[in-house]
Amino acid sequence: LCTDNAAMVAWAGIERLRIGATDTLEFRPRPRWPLAEPDAAE
């Protein structure tokens, strides 16, 4: 478990905002595990 990951992600976002970087926030999820499988809920 990494407890400082949120801080690192937030800092990376701050740095990107600072330099004026933008993102379209467009992406397509690619599921790999069908929800119909019995072990998917565990």
mmCIF entry with sequence, helices, sheets and N, C-alpha, C, O atoms, coordinates in Angstrom:
data_MODEL
# 
_entry.id   MODEL 
# 
_entity.id                         1 
_entity.type                       polymer 
_entity.pdbx_number_of_molecules   1 
# 
_entity_poly.entity_id                      1 
_entity_poly.type                           'polypeptide(L)' 
_entity_poly.nstd_linkage                   no 
_entity_poly.nstd_monomer                   no 
_entity_poly.pdbx_seq_one_letter_code       LCTDNAAMVAWAGIERLRIGATDTLEFRPRPRWPLAEPDAAE 
_entity_poly.pdbx_seq_one_letter_code_can   LCTDNAAMVAWAGIERLRIGATDTLEFRPRPRWPLAEPDAAE 
_entity_poly.pdbx_strand_id                 A 
# 
loop_
_entity_poly_seq.entity_id 
_entity_poly_seq.num 
_entity_poly_seq.mon_id 
_entity_poly_seq.hetero 
1 1  LEU n 
1 2  CYS n 
1 3  THR n 
1 4  ASP n 
1 5  ASN n 
1 6  ALA n 
1 7  ALA n 
1 8  MET n 
1 9  VAL n 
1 10 ALA n 
1 11 TRP n 
1 12 ALA n 
1 13 GLY n 
1 14 ILE n 
1 15 GLU n 
1 16 ARG n 
1 17 LEU n 
1 18 ARG n 
1 19 ILE n 
1 20 GLY n 
1 21 ALA n 
1 22 THR n 
1 23 ASP n 
1 24 THR n 
1 25 LEU n 
1 26 GLU n 
1 27 PHE n 
1 28 ARG n 
1 29 PRO n 
1 30 ARG n 
1 31 PRO n 
1 32 ARG n 
1 33 TRP n 
1 34 PRO n 
1 35 LEU n 
1 36 ALA n 
1 37 GLU n 
1 38 PRO n 
1 39 ASP n 
1 40 ALA n 
1 41 ALA n 
1 42 GLU n 
# 
_struct_asym.id          A 
_struct_asym.entity_id   1 
# 
loop_
_struct_conf.conf_type_id 
_struct_conf.id 
_struct_conf.pdbx_PDB_helix_id 
_struct_conf.beg_label_comp_id 
_struct_conf.beg_label_asym_id 
_struct_conf.beg_label_seq_id 
_struct_conf.pdbx_beg_PDB_ins_code 
_struct_conf.end_label_comp_id 
_struct_conf.end_label_asym_id 
_struct_conf.end_label_seq_id 
_struct_conf.pdbx_end_PDB_ins_code 
_struct_conf.beg_auth_comp_id 
_struct_conf.beg_auth_asym_id 
_struct_conf.beg_auth_seq_id 
_struct_conf.end_auth_comp_id 
_struct_conf.end_auth_asym_id 
_struct_conf.end_auth_seq_id 
_struct_conf.pdbx_PDB_helix_class 
_struct_conf.details 
_struct_conf.pdbx_PDB_helix_length 
HELX_P HELX_P1 AA1 ASN A 5  ? ARG A 18 ? ASN A 5  ARG A 18 1 ? 14 
HELX_P HELX_P2 AA2 PRO A 38 ? ALA A 41 ? PRO A 38 ALA A 41 5 ? 4  
# 
_struct_conf_type.id          HELX_P 
_struct_conf_type.criteria    ? 
_struct_conf_type.reference   ? 
# 
loop_
_atom_site.group_PDB 
_atom_site.id 
_atom_site.type_symbol 
_atom_site.label_atom_id 
_atom_site.label_alt_id 
_atom_site.label_comp_id 
_atom_site.label_asym_id 
_atom_site.label_entity_id 
_atom_site.label_seq_id 
_atom_site.pdbx_PDB_ins_code 
_atom_site.Cartn_x 
_atom_site.Cartn_y 
_atom_site.Cartn_z 
_atom_site.occupancy 
_atom_site.B_iso_or_equiv 
_atom_site.pdbx_formal_charge 
_atom_site.auth_seq_id 
_atom_site.auth_comp_id 
_atom_site.auth_asym_id 
_atom_site.auth_atom_id 
_atom_site.pdbx_PDB_model_num 
ATOM 1   N N  . LEU A 1 1  ? 0.846   -1.184  0.000   1.00 0.00 ? 1  LEU A N  1 
ATOM 2   C CA . LEU A 1 1  ? 0.000   0.000   0.000   1.00 0.00 ? 1  LEU A CA 1 
ATOM 3   C C  . LEU A 1 1  ? 0.883   1.235   0.000   1.00 0.00 ? 1  LEU A C  1 
ATOM 4   O O  . LEU A 1 1  ? 1.783   1.366   0.829   1.00 0.00 ? 1  LEU A O  1 
ATOM 5   N N  . CYS A 1 2  ? 0.625   2.124   -0.917  1.00 0.00 ? 2  CYS A N  1 
ATOM 6   C CA . CYS A 1 2  ? 1.409   3.357   -1.011  1.00 0.00 ? 2  CYS A CA 1 
ATOM 7   C C  . CYS A 1 2  ? 0.546   4.521   -0.536  1.00 0.00 ? 2  CYS A C  1 
ATOM 8   O O  . CYS A 1 2  ? -0.428  4.880   -1.198  1.00 0.00 ? 2  CYS A O  1 
ATOM 9   N N  . THR A 1 3  ? 0.890   5.102   0.588   1.00 0.00 ? 3  THR A N  1 
ATOM 10  C CA . THR A 1 3  ? 0.050   6.153   1.164   1.00 0.00 ? 3  THR A CA 1 
ATOM 11  C C  . THR A 1 3  ? 0.294   7.522   0.558   1.00 0.00 ? 3  THR A C  1 
ATOM 12  O O  . THR A 1 3  ? -0.544  8.410   0.716   1.00 0.00 ? 3  THR A O  1 
ATOM 13  N N  . ASP A 1 4  ? 1.399   7.726   -0.124  1.00 0.00 ? 4  ASP A N  1 
ATOM 14  C CA . ASP A 1 4  ? 1.684   9.058   -0.662  1.00 0.00 ? 4  ASP A CA 1 
ATOM 15  C C  . ASP A 1 4  ? 1.320   9.197   -2.138  1.00 0.00 ? 4  ASP A C  1 
ATOM 16  O O  . ASP A 1 4  ? 1.640   10.219  -2.746  1.00 0.00 ? 4  ASP A O  1 
ATOM 17  N N  . ASN A 1 5  ? 0.669   8.214   -2.724  1.00 0.00 ? 5  ASN A N  1 
ATOM 18  C CA . ASN A 1 5  ? 0.343   8.260   -4.140  1.00 0.00 ? 5  ASN A CA 1 
ATOM 19  C C  . ASN A 1 5  ? -0.572  9.437   -4.472  1.00 0.00 ? 5  ASN A C  1 
ATOM 20  O O  . ASN A 1 5  ? -0.371  10.095  -5.493  1.00 0.00 ? 5  ASN A O  1 
ATOM 21  N N  . ALA A 1 6  ? -1.560  9.715   -3.644  1.00 0.00 ? 6  ALA A N  1 
ATOM 22  C CA . ALA A 1 6  ? -2.476  10.827  -3.926  1.00 0.00 ? 6  ALA A CA 1 
ATOM 23  C C  . ALA A 1 6  ? -1.722  12.150  -3.959  1.00 0.00 ? 6  ALA A C  1 
ATOM 24  O O  . ALA A 1 6  ? -2.004  13.007  -4.797  1.00 0.00 ? 6  ALA A O  1 
ATOM 25  N N  . ALA A 1 7  ? -0.783  12.315  -3.067  1.00 0.00 ? 7  ALA A N  1 
ATOM 26  C CA . ALA A 1 7  ? 0.002   13.550  -3.048  1.00 0.00 ? 7  ALA A CA 1 
ATOM 27  C C  . ALA A 1 7  ? 0.847   13.675  -4.312  1.00 0.00 ? 7  ALA A C  1 
ATOM 28  O O  . ALA A 1 7  ? 0.983   14.770  -4.860  1.00 0.00 ? 7  ALA A O  1 
ATOM 29  N N  . MET A 1 8  ? 1.415   12.567  -4.779  1.00 0.00 ? 8  MET A N  1 
ATOM 30  C CA . MET A 1 8  ? 2.233   12.608  -5.994  1.00 0.00 ? 8  MET A CA 1 
ATOM 31  C C  . MET A 1 8  ? 1.378   12.935  -7.216  1.00 0.00 ? 8  MET A C  1 
ATOM 32  O O  . MET A 1 8  ? 1.797   13.708  -8.077  1.00 0.00 ? 8  MET A O  1 
ATOM 33  N N  . VAL A 1 9  ? 0.180   12.350  -7.296  1.00 0.00 ? 9  VAL A N  1 
ATOM 34  C CA . VAL A 1 9  ? -0.712  12.622  -8.421  1.00 0.00 ? 9  VAL A CA 1 
ATOM 35  C C  . VAL A 1 9  ? -1.157  14.082  -8.389  1.00 0.00 ? 9  VAL A C  1 
ATOM 36  O O  . VAL A 1 9  ? -1.189  14.748  -9.424  1.00 0.00 ? 9  VAL A O  1 
ATOM 37  N N  . ALA A 1 10 ? -1.498  14.577  -7.201  1.00 0.00 ? 10 ALA A N  1 
ATOM 38  C CA . ALA A 1 10 ? -1.912  15.976  -7.076  1.00 0.00 ? 10 ALA A CA 1 
ATOM 39  C C  . ALA A 1 10 ? -0.777  16.917  -7.470  1.00 0.00 ? 10 ALA A C  1 
ATOM 40  O O  . ALA A 1 10 ? -1.002  17.913  -8.157  1.00 0.00 ? 10 ALA A O  1 
ATOM 41  N N  . TRP A 1 11 ? 0.434   16.604  -7.038  1.00 0.00 ? 11 TRP A N  1 
ATOM 42  C CA . TRP A 1 11 ? 1.571   17.464  -7.378  1.00 0.00 ? 11 TRP A CA 1 
ATOM 43  C C  . TRP A 1 11 ? 1.815   17.480  -8.890  1.00 0.00 ? 11 TRP A C  1 
ATOM 44  O O  . TRP A 1 11 ? 2.105   18.526  -9.470  1.00 0.00 ? 11 TRP A O  1 
ATOM 45  N N  . ALA A 1 12 ? 1.695   16.319  -9.511  1.00 0.00 ? 12 ALA A N  1 
ATOM 46  C CA . ALA A 1 12 ? 1.867   16.256  -10.966 1.00 0.00 ? 12 ALA A CA 1 
ATOM 47  C C  . ALA A 1 12 ? 0.814   17.127  -11.658 1.00 0.00 ? 12 ALA A C  1 
ATOM 48  O O  . ALA A 1 12 ? 1.114   17.794  -12.648 1.00 0.00 ? 12 ALA A O  1 
ATOM 49  N N  . GLY A 1 13 ? -0.424  17.121  -11.136 1.00 0.00 ? 13 GLY A N  1 
ATOM 50  C CA . GLY A 1 13 ? -1.477  17.965  -11.694 1.00 0.00 ? 13 GLY A CA 1 
ATOM 51  C C  . GLY A 1 13 ? -1.174  19.444  -11.526 1.00 0.00 ? 13 GLY A C  1 
ATOM 52  O O  . GLY A 1 13 ? -1.403  20.238  -12.438 1.00 0.00 ? 13 GLY A O  1 
ATOM 53  N N  . ILE A 1 14 ? -0.659  19.813  -10.359 1.00 0.00 ? 14 ILE A N  1 
ATOM 54  C CA . ILE A 1 14 ? -0.291  21.211  -10.108 1.00 0.00 ? 14 ILE A CA 1 
ATOM 55  C C  . ILE A 1 14 ? 0.787   21.660  -11.089 1.00 0.00 ? 14 ILE A C  1 
ATOM 56  O O  . ILE A 1 14 ? 0.714   22.755  -11.646 1.00 0.00 ? 14 ILE A O  1 
ATOM 57  N N  . GLU A 1 15 ? 1.776   20.815  -11.291 1.00 0.00 ? 15 GLU A N  1 
ATOM 58  C CA . GLU A 1 15 ? 2.862   21.160  -12.212 1.00 0.00 ? 15 GLU A CA 1 
ATOM 59  C C  . GLU A 1 15 ? 2.352   21.301  -13.641 1.00 0.00 ? 15 GLU A C  1 
ATOM 60  O O  . GLU A 1 15 ? 2.790   22.192  -14.369 1.00 0.00 ? 15 GLU A O  1 
ATOM 61  N N  . ARG A 1 16 ? 1.431   20.432  -14.049 1.00 0.00 ? 16 ARG A N  1 
ATOM 62  C CA . ARG A 1 16 ? 0.874   20.532  -15.404 1.00 0.00 ? 16 ARG A CA 1 
ATOM 63  C C  . ARG A 1 16 ? 0.066   21.813  -15.565 1.00 0.00 ? 16 ARG A C  1 
ATOM 64  O O  . ARG A 1 16 ? 0.152   22.476  -16.598 1.00 0.00 ? 16 ARG A O  1 
ATOM 65  N N  . LEU A 1 17 ? -0.721  22.165  -14.543 1.00 0.00 ? 17 LEU A N  1 
ATOM 66  C CA . LEU A 1 17 ? -1.479  23.418  -14.603 1.00 0.00 ? 17 LEU A CA 1 
ATOM 67  C C  . LEU A 1 17 ? -0.549  24.617  -14.674 1.00 0.00 ? 17 LEU A C  1 
ATOM 68  O O  . LEU A 1 17 ? -0.817  25.588  -15.380 1.00 0.00 ? 17 LEU A O  1 
ATOM 69  N N  . ARG A 1 18 ? 0.526   24.537  -13.946 1.00 0.00 ? 18 ARG A N  1 
ATOM 70  C CA . ARG A 1 18 ? 1.475   25.649  -13.887 1.00 0.00 ? 18 ARG A CA 1 
ATOM 71  C C  . ARG A 1 18 ? 2.094   25.965  -15.245 1.00 0.00 ? 18 ARG A C  1 
ATOM 72  O O  . ARG A 1 18 ? 2.344   27.128  -15.564 1.00 0.00 ? 18 ARG A O  1 
ATOM 73  N N  . ILE A 1 19 ? 2.341   24.923  -16.045 1.00 0.00 ? 19 ILE A N  1 
ATOM 74  C CA . ILE A 1 19 ? 2.936   25.150  -17.363 1.00 0.00 ? 19 ILE A CA 1 
ATOM 75  C C  . ILE A 1 19 ? 1.878   25.333  -18.455 1.00 0.00 ? 19 ILE A C  1 
ATOM 76  O O  . ILE A 1 19 ? 2.208   25.515  -19.627 1.00 0.00 ? 19 ILE A O  1 
ATOM 77  N N  . GLY A 1 20 ? 0.602   25.281  -18.056 1.00 0.00 ? 20 GLY A N  1 
ATOM 78  C CA . GLY A 1 20 ? -0.473  25.504  -19.019 1.00 0.00 ? 20 GLY A CA 1 
ATOM 79  C C  . GLY A 1 20 ? -0.867  24.278  -19.811 1.00 0.00 ? 20 GLY A C  1 
ATOM 80  O O  . GLY A 1 20 ? -1.550  24.402  -20.827 1.00 0.00 ? 20 GLY A O  1 
ATOM 81  N N  . ALA A 1 21 ? -0.459  23.098  -19.378 1.00 0.00 ? 21 ALA A N  1 
ATOM 82  C CA . ALA A 1 21 ? -0.815  21.873  -20.091 1.00 0.00 ? 21 ALA A CA 1 
ATOM 83  C C  . ALA A 1 21 ? -2.313  21.602  -19.947 1.00 0.00 ? 21 ALA A C  1 
ATOM 84  O O  . ALA A 1 21 ? -2.897  21.841  -18.891 1.00 0.00 ? 21 ALA A O  1 
ATOM 85  N N  . THR A 1 22 ? -2.914  21.109  -21.002 1.00 0.00 ? 22 THR A N  1 
ATOM 86  C CA . THR A 1 22 ? -4.335  20.767  -20.972 1.00 0.00 ? 22 THR A CA 1 
ATOM 87  C C  . THR A 1 22 ? -4.518  19.330  -21.416 1.00 0.00 ? 22 THR A C  1 
ATOM 88  O O  . THR A 1 22 ? -3.615  18.719  -21.987 1.00 0.00 ? 22 THR A O  1 
ATOM 89  N N  . ASP A 1 23 ? -5.700  18.801  -21.145 1.00 0.00 ? 23 ASP A N  1 
ATOM 90  C CA . ASP A 1 23 ? -6.019  17.436  -21.522 1.00 0.00 ? 23 ASP A CA 1 
ATOM 91  C C  . ASP A 1 23 ? -7.478  17.406  -21.953 1.00 0.00 ? 23 ASP A C  1 
ATOM 92  O O  . ASP A 1 23 ? -8.307  18.106  -21.373 1.00 0.00 ? 23 ASP A O  1 
ATOM 93  N N  . THR A 1 24 ? -7.798  16.614  -22.954 1.00 0.00 ? 24 THR A N  1 
ATOM 94  C CA . THR A 1 24 ? -9.176  16.536  -23.436 1.00 0.00 ? 24 THR A CA 1 
ATOM 95  C C  . THR A 1 24 ? -10.042 15.672  -22.533 1.00 0.00 ? 24 THR A C  1 
ATOM 96  O O  . THR A 1 24 ? -11.269 15.739  -22.610 1.00 0.00 ? 24 THR A O  1 
ATOM 97  N N  . LEU A 1 25 ? -9.435  14.873  -21.692 1.00 0.00 ? 25 LEU A N  1 
ATOM 98  C CA . LEU A 1 25 ? -10.143 13.963  -20.792 1.00 0.00 ? 25 LEU A CA 1 
ATOM 99  C C  . LEU A 1 25 ? -11.012 12.969  -21.550 1.00 0.00 ? 25 LEU A C  1 
ATOM 100 O O  . LEU A 1 25 ? -11.996 12.465  -21.008 1.00 0.00 ? 25 LEU A O  1 
ATOM 101 N N  . GLU A 1 26 ? -10.660 12.687  -22.786 1.00 0.00 ? 26 GLU A N  1 
ATOM 102 C CA . GLU A 1 26 ? -11.398 11.712  -23.583 1.00 0.00 ? 26 GLU A CA 1 
ATOM 103 C C  . GLU A 1 26 ? -10.612 10.409  -23.614 1.00 0.00 ? 26 GLU A C  1 
ATOM 104 O O  . GLU A 1 26 ? -9.444  10.383  -24.003 1.00 0.00 ? 26 GLU A O  1 
ATOM 105 N N  . PHE A 1 27 ? -11.265 9.333   -23.200 1.00 0.00 ? 27 PHE A N  1 
ATOM 106 C CA . PHE A 1 27 ? -10.632 8.023   -23.241 1.00 0.00 ? 27 PHE A CA 1 
ATOM 107 C C  . PHE A 1 27 ? -11.712 6.955   -23.334 1.00 0.00 ? 27 PHE A C  1 
ATOM 108 O O  . PHE A 1 27 ? -12.880 7.213   -23.045 1.00 0.00 ? 27 PHE A O  1 
ATOM 109 N N  . ARG A 1 28 ? -11.318 5.772   -23.733 1.00 0.00 ? 28 ARG A N  1 
ATOM 110 C CA . ARG A 1 28 ? -12.245 4.654   -23.827 1.00 0.00 ? 28 ARG A CA 1 
ATOM 111 C C  . ARG A 1 28 ? -11.760 3.544   -22.909 1.00 0.00 ? 28 ARG A C  1 
ATOM 112 O O  . ARG A 1 28 ? -10.655 3.035   -23.100 1.00 0.00 ? 28 ARG A O  1 
ATOM 113 N N  . PRO A 1 29 ? -12.556 3.156   -21.918 1.00 0.00 ? 29 PRO A N  1 
ATOM 114 C CA . PRO A 1 29 ? -12.151 2.053   -21.055 1.00 0.00 ? 29 PRO A CA 1 
ATOM 115 C C  . PRO A 1 29 ? -12.135 0.744   -21.834 1.00 0.00 ? 29 PRO A C  1 
ATOM 116 O O  . PRO A 1 29 ? -12.960 0.534   -22.723 1.00 0.00 ? 29 PRO A O  1 
ATOM 117 N N  . ARG A 1 30 ? -11.199 -0.130  -21.501 1.00 0.00 ? 30 ARG A N  1 
ATOM 118 C CA . ARG A 1 30 ? -11.110 -1.439  -22.136 1.00 0.00 ? 30 ARG A CA 1 
ATOM 119 C C  . ARG A 1 30 ? -11.252 -2.508  -21.059 1.00 0.00 ? 30 ARG A C  1 
ATOM 120 O O  . ARG A 1 30 ? -10.257 -2.921  -20.464 1.00 0.00 ? 30 ARG A O  1 
ATOM 121 N N  . PRO A 1 31 ? -12.481 -2.962  -20.801 1.00 0.00 ? 31 PRO A N  1 
ATOM 122 C CA . PRO A 1 31 ? -12.679 -3.968  -19.752 1.00 0.00 ? 31 PRO A CA 1 
ATOM 123 C C  . PRO A 1 31 ? -12.017 -5.285  -20.130 1.00 0.00 ? 31 PRO A C  1 
ATOM 124 O O  . PRO A 1 31 ? -11.999 -5.676  -21.297 1.00 0.00 ? 31 PRO A O  1 
ATOM 125 N N  . ARG A 1 32 ? -11.476 -5.957  -19.126 1.00 0.00 ? 32 ARG A N  1 
ATOM 126 C CA . ARG A 1 32 ? -10.818 -7.244  -19.366 1.00 0.00 ? 32 ARG A CA 1 
ATOM 127 C C  . ARG A 1 32 ? -11.513 -8.391  -18.653 1.00 0.00 ? 32 ARG A C  1 
ATOM 128 O O  . ARG A 1 32 ? -11.259 -9.553  -18.970 1.00 0.00 ? 32 ARG A O  1 
ATOM 129 N N  . TRP A 1 33 ? -12.378 -8.095  -17.704 1.00 0.00 ? 33 TRP A N  1 
ATOM 130 C CA . TRP A 1 33 ? -12.983 -9.135  -16.899 1.00 0.00 ? 33 TRP A CA 1 
ATOM 131 C C  . TRP A 1 33 ? -14.500 -9.017  -16.981 1.00 0.00 ? 33 TRP A C  1 
ATOM 132 O O  . TRP A 1 33 ? -15.075 -8.090  -16.410 1.00 0.00 ? 33 TRP A O  1 
ATOM 133 N N  . PRO A 1 34 ? -15.152 -9.931  -17.675 1.00 0.00 ? 34 PRO A N  1 
ATOM 134 C CA . PRO A 1 34 ? -16.612 -9.863  -17.782 1.00 0.00 ? 34 PRO A CA 1 
ATOM 135 C C  . PRO A 1 34 ? -17.257 -9.969  -16.396 1.00 0.00 ? 34 PRO A C  1 
ATOM 136 O O  . PRO A 1 34 ? -16.827 -10.774 -15.570 1.00 0.00 ? 34 PRO A O  1 
ATOM 137 N N  . LEU A 1 35 ? -18.266 -9.174  -16.151 1.00 0.00 ? 35 LEU A N  1 
ATOM 138 C CA . LEU A 1 35 ? -18.940 -9.205  -14.855 1.00 0.00 ? 35 LEU A CA 1 
ATOM 139 C C  . LEU A 1 35 ? -19.741 -10.479 -14.647 1.00 0.00 ? 35 LEU A C  1 
ATOM 140 O O  . LEU A 1 35 ? -20.160 -10.760 -13.524 1.00 0.00 ? 35 LEU A O  1 
ATOM 141 N N  . ALA A 1 36 ? -19.964 -11.254 -15.695 1.00 0.00 ? 36 ALA A N  1 
ATOM 142 C CA . ALA A 1 36 ? -20.720 -12.496 -15.576 1.00 0.00 ? 36 ALA A CA 1 
ATOM 143 C C  . ALA A 1 36 ? -19.913 -13.604 -14.902 1.00 0.00 ? 36 ALA A C  1 
ATOM 144 O O  . ALA A 1 36 ? -20.493 -14.597 -14.462 1.00 0.00 ? 36 ALA A O  1 
ATOM 145 N N  . GLU A 1 37 ? -18.600 -13.459 -14.812 1.00 0.00 ? 37 GLU A N  1 
ATOM 146 C CA . GLU A 1 37 ? -17.786 -14.487 -14.165 1.00 0.00 ? 37 GLU A CA 1 
ATOM 147 C C  . GLU A 1 37 ? -18.037 -14.479 -12.663 1.00 0.00 ? 37 GLU A C  1 
ATOM 148 O O  . GLU A 1 37 ? -18.122 -13.407 -12.063 1.00 0.00 ? 37 GLU A O  1 
ATOM 149 N N  . PRO A 1 38 ? -18.159 -15.659 -12.039 1.00 0.00 ? 38 PRO A N  1 
ATOM 150 C CA . PRO A 1 38 ? -18.492 -15.736 -10.610 1.00 0.00 ? 38 PRO A CA 1 
ATOM 151 C C  . PRO A 1 38 ? -17.469 -15.054 -9.696  1.00 0.00 ? 38 PRO A C  1 
ATOM 152 O O  . PRO A 1 38 ? -17.855 -14.517 -8.657  1.00 0.00 ? 38 PRO A O  1 
ATOM 153 N N  . ASP A 1 39 ? -16.197 -15.057 -10.040 1.00 0.00 ? 39 ASP A N  1 
ATOM 154 C CA . ASP A 1 39 ? -15.172 -14.481 -9.174  1.00 0.00 ? 39 ASP A CA 1 
ATOM 155 C C  . ASP A 1 39 ? -15.065 -12.969 -9.306  1.00 0.00 ? 39 ASP A C  1 
ATOM 156 O O  . ASP A 1 39 ? -14.306 -12.343 -8.566  1.00 0.00 ? 39 ASP A O  1 
ATOM 157 N N  . ALA A 1 40 ? -15.794 -12.376 -10.216 1.00 0.00 ? 40 ALA A N  1 
ATOM 158 C CA . ALA A 1 40 ? -15.660 -10.939 -10.453 1.00 0.00 ? 40 ALA A CA 1 
ATOM 159 C C  . ALA A 1 40 ? -16.118 -10.098 -9.264  1.00 0.00 ? 40 ALA A C  1 
ATOM 160 O O  . ALA A 1 40 ? -15.627 -8.985  -9.078  1.00 0.00 ? 40 ALA A O  1 
ATOM 161 N N  . ALA A 1 41 ? -17.039 -10.602 -8.463  1.00 0.00 ? 41 ALA A N  1 
ATOM 162 C CA . ALA A 1 41 ? -17.573 -9.827  -7.339  1.00 0.00 ? 41 ALA A CA 1 
ATOM 163 C C  . ALA A 1 41 ? -16.714 -9.939  -6.089  1.00 0.00 ? 41 ALA A C  1 
ATOM 164 O O  . ALA A 1 41 ? -16.923 -9.191  -5.133  1.00 0.00 ? 41 ALA A O  1 
ATOM 165 N N  . GLU A 1 42 ? -15.783 -10.827 -6.074  1.00 0.00 ? 42 GLU A N  1 
ATOM 166 C CA . GLU A 1 42 ? -14.978 -11.030 -4.861  1.00 0.00 ? 42 GLU A CA 1 
ATOM 167 C C  . GLU A 1 42 ? -13.861 -10.044 -4.734  1.00 0.00 ? 42 GLU A C  1 
ATOM 168 O O  . GLU A 1 42 ? -13.102 -10.092 -3.766  1.00 0.00 ? 42 GLU A O  1 
# 
